[in-house]
Structure formats: C-alpha cells, structure tokens
Amino acid sequence: MTATISGTGRVLTDPVLRKAGSNDVLNFRYAMENGYGDKKKSEFFQCTLWGARAVSMQNYITKGTYLTVLGAEFSTREYETNGEKRVSLELKLEKFDLGPRTTGSDDRRADAPASQTTGQSQNGAAVNQANDFDDEIPF
C-alpha cells in the first residue's frame, strides 16, 4: 500500500547516513500523534531521505527535532521476526519543514547561521536585519 500523508511530530533517534548502491540515504525513527482526548495515540514511522538532501540534512535533523511532514510517501512493509509477523510503517520524505530552533546544546541547528539581509535606515545608514529563514538549509 502506498499513500501520501502530512503531519507533525518529533524525531526519535539520531539519523544514520548510509549508502544504498550509489545513493545516500538518511534513516531515522519519527513519531506523529493522531486523534484527540482519550483517543489520542502515537504512530511510529521509519523515515528515509534520499540523495543530496540526505547528506546536507544529516546535521540539522537530530533526536528531538520537531518536524512537519508535508506530503511524504507512506507505505507499509511486512516482515517476520522469530516467527512473528510484524508491520513497519515507512515514510519517504519529499517535503518537510523543520520546527523552531532551540538554544539547547544538543541541537546542532542552533549553530546554523541565520540569513542576514542588509537594508537602509531612514537616514541612509546600512542596517543588518535578521531574517527567520535560513538559506543554508537546502530544501
């Protein structure tokens, strides 16, 4: 089964970058909450990010990162462990958005440079204006 889903959640494990043939792939576990009130539950996914984005994002996606998935390809994989049948929920990330930066020492995104734009004040002097967007993240 293959479908496209969207949602928000947190990264559960530090990502692992590996090679799959000649392609780079970044793997990590992700949890997304579903439902409301007494019916609220967490769904757990194995996420993959492929290609050049996998290499460039390995330092920005860390355990605990808030991640909004915007149209990931969802699939299930059945496998057997010790004679017991299991199902793995998998997401192939296509579009996603990182959550707000934190100042915690374990969040490597906090060290990423914010983009700067230069404007002019009313008297003509150059002024640096911090922008909330980081042009260094390639997506």
Secondary structure, 3 states (H helix, E strand, C coil): CEEEEEEEEEECCCCEEEEECCEEEEEEEEEEEECCHHHCEEEEEEEEEECHHHHHHCCCCCCCCEEEEEEEEEEEEEEEECCEEEEEEEEECCCEEECCCCCCCCCHHHHCCCCEEEEECCCCCEEEEECCCCCCCCC
